[in-house]
Every structure is written in structure tokens, then in C-alpha cells.
Amino acid sequence: MEKKDESTLLSRERALMAVYAMATTYNSTPEAIFDQVVLSITTILNVPFTSLGIFENNNFSTLSRFYKGEIGPASRHSHACPSFQKMLTLKEPYQWSNAQMNNKMCGLCIDECGFLSYIGVPVLGAKGDLLGVICSADTKPRLFTESEIQLIEIFARYVSHEIASSRMTQQLTLAHSMNVIGRIAAGVAHEVRNPLNAILAISEALFAEIGNTPNFAPYISHIRTQVGRLSSLMQDLLELGRPLPLDDMQRMEIGVILKQTIEAWTQSHPTDTRLVDLSIPEDCLHKEIKVSHHKIQQAFFNLIENSADHSQPDTRIDITCSTDSSTFIIVRVIDSGKGIQPEYLGKVFEPFFTTRKSGTGLGLAIVKHIVGLHGGAITLYNNETGTGATAEVSLPLA
């Protein structure tokens, strides 16, 4: 018994020393830290396989893994693995130890057969949200002890801190970039608006003189269309440069906001045959968020517009609402269109990125800008049903 206790203490000391070494290494990159976490766990537990993955934007990516004596490359997977789903639901360690285990795995963390034991430990954020998973596997049947699970949890807590720090750095960089883009966009919009208005006034005066001439009708229509498109673009550019009006902030029920947005969109598209359906449970209906009414309504309006643009006529756009905790409310705008090509998922919120000939590429960028100003976040992903996509907005409750 004393030898077992001594071994446990020694393993714990090795784990803490490894974490201390990583934390005090100057200028170490997140990638190097994650590799070291995987190597340390593999050595301490004496297993042939360890993997560290992150869960983000409804996707699971392997950040680092050790197998066959070397660190493997990062990769992206589905998150349909039964063991991962257990941790996603329970948010606590989960393990297998039987000969049938491989029939219940889908290759999320383990790509080859032969493993008879598996342990997965969730990496949890400060609010208890699932950030990722650390998992190890062995070719021998074994039951990982409580002390071994606690050792992995030591590394999981450190990884949680590193992921949070890395994401905060990315958010600050993005905020700075959006601030610069916003200032430039606003400046350009102001400079272009005056000559654009002059072109519009002169062309309308010209149309009054020659409007009855049939030969000129196509040119008149073309000028009006392009001037209107430029005016819309300038308005969108100005929107990117505007800060959140603090004196316009008010507490509003999410149900009221969504109903008003749907009504506004329906009125502005009287001939559209798509049905926008709101499904909101009673426990969410009267939840309040502190928002700029005009801004947040514009964000949801743009999301409905985007869903409609990528959906067929006579289809339905579903808007649902739920709470993941006592601090955030989640709104999902779900369409049944063609979805988004995987290579475009990381670009949809970039300014001027669009797959439509008539689009400016600023609609979703403005949505992300507005949601971010309200302290929220937005993700866009393809539906698991194989058709359509979902825009998921998370906003802090008032």
C-alpha cells in the first residue's frame, strides 16, 4: 500500500513539475505547449496513445497527438464519437476497458484498431463549458485509476487556461483589425457618398428629359440599379465604422425582439414564399438582454436575409431559442438550403467575402460586428441533417 501511495505521489509530482516547466518557459507557443502536454501524459501513464483536441464552432480538431512514438499532425473530425458525446453531455471523465471498445469508437481520437482501454477527460472553461478533450488509450485492458484521472485533470486545467488565453489574444487582435477596418470603411463611405449623390441627382434630371425615349430605357434602369447598389454598399461600410450607442441600450425580452424582426422582414418581402417560423420555449420567451434595439434587430434581420438568399422558395426558416446557462441565451437561425462549402466556413464573416454575384459581402460581417459589440458571439455551421446551415448567436442575459 505504501509503495502504491509513493508511486501516486511521484506521478503527481511529475505532472506538476511538467506543468510548471511549461508555464515558466519563455515565449513558448501554444502548439509547443500542447505537444508537451501530450508527451508528458503519455510518459507518466505509460500508454502508446494520447490526444488533445479542441471543440470550437461545432467542430472537433485534434491539436496534438502522440502515437507510434511520434507527434502526429493536427486534424479535423466530426464530433459523433460515442465517447466524446458522453463527455459533451456529462462533462466528466469517461472510460472504456473491454475487448468490444473499438466497435464503439469512430476514429475521433483513435485511428487504428488494437486499443483495449480508453480514458477521456474533458477540458472545461471557467463557466463549465466544454473546450476540448484529452484522451489516452492502451493496447492492454486496464482500468484507469482515480489518481491517474486526476493527473490528466491537472493538465486539463492548464490546457484550459492556455486555450482561454489564446482565444482572448485572437479576439483582441480581431477587435483591433475590425476597428481599423471600420475607420477606413467609414472614411471611404463619407468620401464616396457626396459624388454618388451628385451622380444620382444629375442622372435623375437627365432621365426627366429623355425618360420617354424607349432606346434609353435599359441604360436608365442600369444606372439606377448600380447607383442603388453603391448606396447600399456605402451604408454597410458606415455601419462597420459605427460604435455602439450606449445611450440607446435598453433591456428587452428576446421574444419581443425576434417577433418584431420577423414581422419587419416579412413586411419588406411581401411576395417571398419562404416561411419564417419562430419556436421559443416559455422559459426563454421573457428572458431579457441589454441591447441597442435597432442594432440587434438589424443583426437578426441580416441573418434571416442570408438564410433566405441560400434557400429555395416555399421552404422554411426556423428560429429557435435556448439557454445554456444562467448567463447566456442562444438564438439559432436554421435554413434548409444547400449549406456552406467546408472551405468557406472560416471566411463567411470576413468583410467583402460572398458567394453571390449580387452580394456585397458585408451582411454577415456586420452581424458579427453588432453581436460582438453586445458582448456576444456568433458561429455558422452546416446542419447534421445534410441540408442547410445554422447561424448560432450567443448573447449575455441582462
C-alpha positions as CSV (number, residue, x, y, z in Angstrom):
1,M,0.0,0.0,0.0
2,E,2.8,2.3,0.9
3,K,4.5,1.6,-2.5
4,K,1.3,2.4,-4.3
5,D,0.9,5.7,-2.4
6,E,4.5,6.6,-3.1
7,S,4.0,5.9,-6.8
8,T,0.9,8.0,-6.9
9,L,2.7,10.9,-5.2
10,L,5.7,10.6,-7.6
11,S,3.4,10.6,-10.6
12,R,1.5,13.7,-9.3
13,E,4.9,15.4,-8.7
14,R,6.0,14.6,-12.2
15,A,2.7,16.1,-13.6
16,L,3.0,19.3,-11.5
17,M,6.7,19.7,-12.5
18,A,5.8,19.2,-16.2
19,V,3.1,21.9,-15.9
20,Y,5.4,24.2,-14.0
21,A,8.1,23.8,-16.7
22,M,5.6,24.6,-19.5
23,A,4.2,27.6,-17.6
24,T,7.6,29.1,-17.0
25,T,9.1,28.5,-20.4
26,Y,9.6,31.9,-22.0
27,N,7.9,32.6,-25.3
28,S,6.6,29.1,-25.8
29,T,3.9,28.8,-28.5
30,P,0.5,27.2,-27.8
31,E,1.4,24.4,-30.3
32,A,4.6,23.6,-28.4
33,I,2.7,23.6,-25.1
34,F,0.0,21.2,-26.4
35,D,2.7,18.8,-27.8
36,Q,4.4,18.8,-24.4
37,V,1.1,18.1,-22.6
38,V,0.6,15.0,-24.8
39,L,4.1,13.8,-24.4
40,S,4.0,14.3,-20.6
41,I,0.7,12.4,-20.2
42,T,2.0,9.6,-22.4
43,T,5.1,9.2,-20.4
44,I,3.5,9.4,-16.9
45,L,0.7,6.9,-17.8
46,N,2.9,4.7,-19.9
47,V,0.4,4.5,-22.8
48,P,1.1,4.3,-26.5
49,F,-1.5,6.9,-27.5
50,T,-2.6,10.3,-26.2
51,S,-4.5,13.0,-28.0
52,L,-5.5,16.6,-27.2
53,G,-8.4,18.1,-29.1
54,I,-10.4,21.3,-29.0
55,F,-14.1,21.8,-29.5
56,E,-15.0,25.0,-31.3
57,N,-17.7,26.2,-33.8
58,N,-19.4,22.8,-33.6
59,N,-16.3,21.1,-34.8
60,F,-13.7,19.0,-33.1
61,S,-10.0,19.4,-34.1
62,T,-7.0,17.4,-32.9
63,L,-4.4,19.9,-31.7
64,S,-1.7,17.3,-30.9
65,R,-1.5,13.6,-30.5
66,F,1.3,11.1,-29.7
67,Y,1.2,7.7,-31.4
68,K,3.8,5.2,-32.6
69,G,6.5,7.1,-30.9
70,E,5.9,10.5,-32.5
71,I,3.8,13.6,-32.5
72,G,1.1,13.4,-35.2
73,P,-0.3,16.3,-37.3
74,A,-3.4,18.3,-36.3
75,S,-6.6,17.2,-38.0
76,R,-10.4,18.0,-38.0
77,H,-13.0,15.4,-37.2
78,S,-16.7,15.0,-36.8
79,H,-17.7,15.0,-33.1
80,A,-20.0,12.0,-33.5
81,C,-17.8,9.7,-31.4
82,P,-19.9,8.0,-28.7
83,S,-17.2,8.6,-26.0
84,F,-16.9,12.2,-27.0
85,Q,-20.7,12.6,-26.9
86,K,-20.7,11.2,-23.4
87,M,-18.2,13.8,-22.3
88,L,-20.1,16.5,-24.2
89,T,-23.3,15.6,-22.2
90,L,-21.8,14.7,-18.8
91,K,-18.7,17.0,-18.9
92,E,-16.8,14.5,-16.8
93,P,-14.2,11.8,-17.4
94,Y,-15.3,8.7,-19.3
95,Q,-13.5,5.4,-20.0
96,W,-13.8,2.1,-21.7
97,S,-12.0,-1.1,-20.8
98,N,-13.2,-4.1,-22.8
99,A,-12.5,-6.0,-26.0
100,Q,-15.5,-4.5,-27.7
101,M,-14.4,-0.9,-27.2
102,N,-13.2,-0.5,-30.8
103,N,-16.6,-1.3,-32.1
104,K,-17.9,1.7,-30.2
105,M,-15.3,4.2,-31.4
106,C,-15.5,6.1,-34.6
107,G,-11.9,7.2,-35.1
108,L,-12.3,10.6,-33.4
109,C,-9.2,10.1,-31.2
110,I,-8.1,6.6,-32.2
111,D,-7.5,6.0,-35.9
112,E,-6.4,2.3,-35.8
113,C,-7.6,-0.8,-34.1
114,G,-5.9,-2.6,-31.3
115,F,-6.7,-0.4,-28.3
116,L,-8.5,-2.1,-25.5
117,S,-8.5,0.7,-22.9
118,Y,-9.6,4.3,-23.3
119,I,-9.8,7.3,-21.0
120,G,-11.2,10.7,-22.0
121,V,-11.0,13.8,-19.7
122,P,-12.9,17.0,-20.7
123,V,-11.1,20.3,-20.8
124,L,-13.6,22.7,-19.2
125,G,-13.7,26.5,-19.4
126,A,-14.3,28.9,-16.5
127,K,-18.1,28.7,-17.0
128,G,-18.1,24.9,-17.2
129,D,-18.3,24.9,-21.0
130,L,-16.5,22.1,-22.9
131,L,-13.4,23.4,-24.6
132,G,-11.8,20.2,-25.6
133,V,-10.8,16.6,-24.6
134,I,-7.6,14.9,-23.5
135,C,-7.8,11.1,-24.2
136,S,-5.4,8.3,-23.8
137,A,-5.6,4.6,-25.0
138,D,-3.7,1.4,-24.3
139,T,-3.3,-1.9,-26.1
140,K,-3.8,-3.7,-22.8
141,P,-7.1,-4.0,-20.9
142,R,-6.8,-1.7,-17.9
143,L,-9.0,0.5,-15.7
144,F,-7.5,3.9,-15.2
145,T,-7.4,4.7,-11.5
146,E,-8.9,7.8,-9.8
147,S,-5.4,9.1,-9.2
148,E,-4.4,8.7,-12.9
149,I,-7.6,10.6,-13.9
150,Q,-6.7,13.3,-11.5
151,L,-3.2,13.6,-13.1
152,I,-4.8,14.1,-16.5
153,E,-7.1,16.7,-15.0
154,I,-4.1,18.7,-13.8
155,F,-3.0,19.0,-17.4
156,A,-6.6,19.7,-18.5
157,R,-6.8,22.7,-16.2
158,Y,-3.6,24.1,-17.6
159,V,-4.7,23.5,-21.1
160,S,-8.0,25.3,-20.3
161,H,-6.0,28.3,-19.2
162,E,-3.9,28.3,-22.4
163,I,-6.9,27.9,-24.7
164,A,-8.7,30.8,-22.9
165,S,-5.5,33.0,-23.1
166,S,-5.1,32.1,-26.8
167,R,-8.7,32.9,-27.6
168,M,-8.5,36.2,-25.8
169,T,-5.4,37.2,-27.8
170,Q,-7.2,36.3,-31.0
171,Q,-10.3,38.3,-30.0
172,L,-8.2,41.4,-29.2
173,T,-6.4,41.1,-32.5
174,L,-9.7,40.8,-34.3
175,A,-11.2,43.7,-32.4
176,H,-8.2,45.9,-33.4
177,S,-8.4,44.8,-37.0
178,M,-12.2,45.5,-37.1
179,N,-11.6,48.9,-35.5
180,V,-9.1,49.8,-38.2
181,I,-11.3,48.4,-41.0
182,G,-14.3,50.3,-39.5
183,R,-12.4,53.6,-39.5
184,I,-11.2,53.2,-43.1
185,A,-14.6,52.0,-44.3
186,A,-16.4,55.0,-42.7
187,G,-13.9,57.4,-44.2
188,V,-14.3,55.8,-47.7
189,A,-18.1,55.8,-47.4
190,H,-18.2,59.5,-46.4
191,E,-15.9,60.4,-49.3
192,V,-17.9,58.4,-51.9
193,R,-21.3,59.4,-50.7
194,N,-21.2,63.0,-51.9
195,P,-20.1,62.4,-55.5
196,L,-22.6,59.4,-55.5
197,N,-25.4,61.7,-54.5
198,A,-24.3,64.1,-57.2
199,I,-24.4,61.4,-59.9
200,L,-27.8,60.3,-58.7
201,A,-29.2,63.9,-58.8
202,I,-27.7,64.6,-62.3
203,S,-28.9,61.3,-63.7
204,E,-32.5,61.8,-62.4
205,A,-32.5,65.2,-64.0
206,L,-31.3,63.6,-67.3
207,F,-33.9,60.9,-67.0
208,A,-36.6,63.5,-66.7
209,E,-35.5,64.9,-70.1
210,I,-35.1,61.6,-72.0
211,G,-37.2,59.2,-69.9
212,N,-39.8,58.8,-72.6
213,T,-37.3,57.6,-75.2
214,P,-37.5,53.8,-75.3
215,N,-34.0,53.3,-76.6
216,F,-32.6,54.8,-73.4
217,A,-34.7,52.8,-71.0
218,P,-32.2,50.0,-70.4
219,Y,-29.4,52.5,-69.7
220,I,-31.6,54.4,-67.3
221,S,-32.5,51.2,-65.4
222,H,-28.9,50.1,-65.3
223,I,-27.7,53.4,-63.9
224,R,-30.4,53.4,-61.2
225,T,-29.6,49.8,-60.2
226,Q,-25.8,50.4,-59.9
227,V,-26.2,53.7,-58.0
228,G,-28.6,52.0,-55.6
229,R,-26.2,49.1,-55.1
230,L,-23.3,51.6,-54.4
231,S,-25.6,53.5,-52.0
232,S,-26.3,50.3,-50.1
233,L,-22.6,49.4,-50.0
234,M,-21.8,52.8,-48.6
235,Q,-24.4,52.4,-45.9
236,D,-23.0,49.0,-45.0
237,L,-19.5,50.4,-44.8
238,L,-20.7,53.2,-42.5
239,E,-22.3,50.5,-40.3
240,L,-19.0,48.8,-39.8
241,G,-17.5,52.0,-38.6
242,R,-20.1,53.0,-36.1
243,P,-19.6,52.3,-32.4
244,L,-22.4,51.0,-30.2
245,P,-24.6,53.9,-29.0
246,L,-24.5,53.5,-25.2
247,D,-27.5,55.8,-24.6
248,D,-29.5,53.6,-26.9
249,M,-29.1,50.5,-24.7
250,Q,-32.2,49.1,-23.1
251,R,-33.4,45.8,-21.6
252,M,-35.7,43.9,-24.0
253,E,-37.3,40.5,-24.0
254,I,-35.7,38.2,-26.6
255,G,-39.2,37.1,-27.7
256,V,-40.2,40.6,-28.5
257,I,-37.0,41.3,-30.5
258,L,-37.4,38.2,-32.6
259,K,-41.1,38.6,-33.3
260,Q,-40.5,42.3,-34.3
261,T,-37.6,41.2,-36.6
262,I,-39.6,38.5,-38.3
263,E,-42.5,40.9,-38.8
264,A,-40.1,43.6,-40.3
265,W,-38.6,41.0,-42.7
266,T,-42.0,39.7,-43.7
267,Q,-43.3,43.2,-44.5
268,S,-40.2,44.0,-46.5
269,H,-40.6,40.8,-48.6
270,P,-44.4,40.6,-49.2
271,T,-44.0,38.3,-52.2
272,D,-41.5,35.9,-50.7
273,T,-42.9,32.4,-50.2
274,R,-40.4,31.3,-47.6
275,L,-41.9,30.8,-44.1
276,V,-40.0,32.2,-41.1
277,D,-41.1,30.1,-38.1
278,L,-40.3,31.1,-34.5
279,S,-40.2,28.4,-31.9
280,I,-39.3,29.7,-28.5
281,P,-40.0,27.8,-25.2
282,E,-41.8,29.6,-22.4
283,D,-38.6,29.7,-20.2
284,C,-36.8,31.7,-22.9
285,L,-39.7,33.9,-24.1
286,H,-39.3,36.6,-21.4
287,K,-35.6,36.4,-20.9
288,E,-34.1,39.9,-21.2
289,I,-30.9,41.1,-22.9
290,K,-29.5,44.6,-22.8
291,V,-29.3,45.8,-26.4
292,S,-29.5,48.6,-28.9
293,H,-32.9,47.7,-30.3
294,H,-32.1,49.0,-33.8
295,K,-28.7,47.3,-34.0
296,I,-29.7,43.9,-32.7
297,Q,-32.8,43.8,-34.9
298,Q,-30.6,44.6,-37.9
299,A,-28.3,41.7,-37.0
300,F,-31.2,39.2,-36.8
301,F,-32.7,40.7,-39.9
302,N,-29.5,40.1,-41.8
303,L,-29.3,36.5,-40.6
304,I,-32.9,35.9,-41.9
305,E,-32.0,37.6,-45.2
306,N,-28.9,35.4,-45.5
307,S,-30.9,32.3,-44.9
308,A,-33.5,33.3,-47.4
309,D,-30.8,34.0,-50.0
310,H,-29.5,30.5,-49.6
311,S,-32.9,28.7,-49.5
312,Q,-35.3,27.6,-52.2
313,P,-38.8,29.2,-52.4
314,D,-41.6,27.6,-50.3
315,T,-39.1,26.4,-47.8
316,R,-39.0,27.2,-44.1
317,I,-36.5,29.2,-42.0
318,D,-36.7,28.1,-38.3
319,I,-35.6,30.4,-35.5
320,T,-35.2,28.7,-32.1
321,C,-34.1,29.9,-28.7
322,S,-32.5,28.2,-25.7
323,T,-30.3,28.9,-22.7
324,D,-27.0,27.1,-22.0
325,S,-26.6,28.6,-18.5
326,S,-27.8,31.5,-16.3
327,T,-25.7,34.0,-18.2
328,F,-26.2,33.5,-21.9
329,I,-29.1,33.0,-24.3
330,I,-28.7,31.2,-27.7
331,V,-30.7,32.0,-30.8
332,R,-30.4,29.8,-33.9
333,V,-31.5,30.7,-37.4
334,I,-31.8,27.5,-39.3
335,D,-32.4,27.1,-43.1
336,S,-32.8,24.1,-45.3
337,G,-30.7,25.3,-48.3
338,K,-27.5,23.9,-49.8
339,G,-25.3,24.7,-46.8
340,I,-21.8,26.1,-46.9
341,Q,-18.8,24.6,-48.6
342,P,-16.4,23.5,-45.8
343,E,-13.6,25.6,-47.2
344,Y,-15.7,28.7,-46.9
345,L,-16.8,28.2,-43.2
346,G,-13.8,30.1,-41.9
347,K,-14.3,33.0,-44.2
348,V,-18.1,33.8,-44.1
349,F,-17.6,36.6,-41.5
350,E,-14.8,38.3,-43.4
351,P,-15.7,41.7,-44.9
352,F,-16.4,41.5,-48.6
353,F,-16.5,37.7,-48.8
354,T,-19.5,36.5,-50.7
355,T,-20.5,33.6,-52.9
356,R,-23.4,35.6,-54.5
357,K,-22.9,37.8,-57.5
358,S,-25.3,40.5,-56.2
359,G,-24.0,40.4,-52.6
360,T,-21.6,43.0,-51.1
361,G,-20.1,40.5,-48.6
362,L,-20.8,42.8,-45.7
363,G,-24.0,41.3,-44.3
364,L,-22.5,38.7,-42.0
365,A,-19.5,40.9,-41.2
366,I,-22.0,43.5,-39.9
367,V,-23.8,40.8,-37.9
368,K,-20.6,39.7,-36.2
369,H,-19.7,43.3,-35.6
370,I,-23.0,44.0,-33.9
371,V,-23.1,40.8,-31.9
372,G,-19.5,41.4,-30.7
373,L,-20.4,45.0,-29.6
374,H,-23.1,43.4,-27.4
375,G,-20.6,41.0,-25.8
376,G,-21.9,38.0,-27.7
377,A,-20.5,35.6,-30.2
378,I,-21.7,34.0,-33.5
379,T,-20.9,30.8,-35.3
380,L,-22.1,29.4,-38.6
381,Y,-22.1,25.7,-39.4
382,N,-23.8,23.1,-41.6
383,N,-26.7,21.1,-40.3
384,E,-26.0,17.5,-39.4
385,T,-29.1,16.5,-41.4
386,G,-27.1,17.2,-44.6
387,T,-29.2,20.2,-45.8
388,G,-28.9,23.8,-44.9
389,A,-26.9,25.7,-42.3
390,T,-27.4,27.2,-38.9
391,A,-26.3,30.6,-37.6
392,E,-25.9,30.4,-33.8
393,V,-25.9,33.7,-31.8
394,S,-25.0,33.7,-28.1
395,L,-25.8,36.9,-26.2
396,P,-25.4,37.7,-22.5
397,L,-28.5,38.0,-20.4
398,A,-29.3,41.3,-18.8
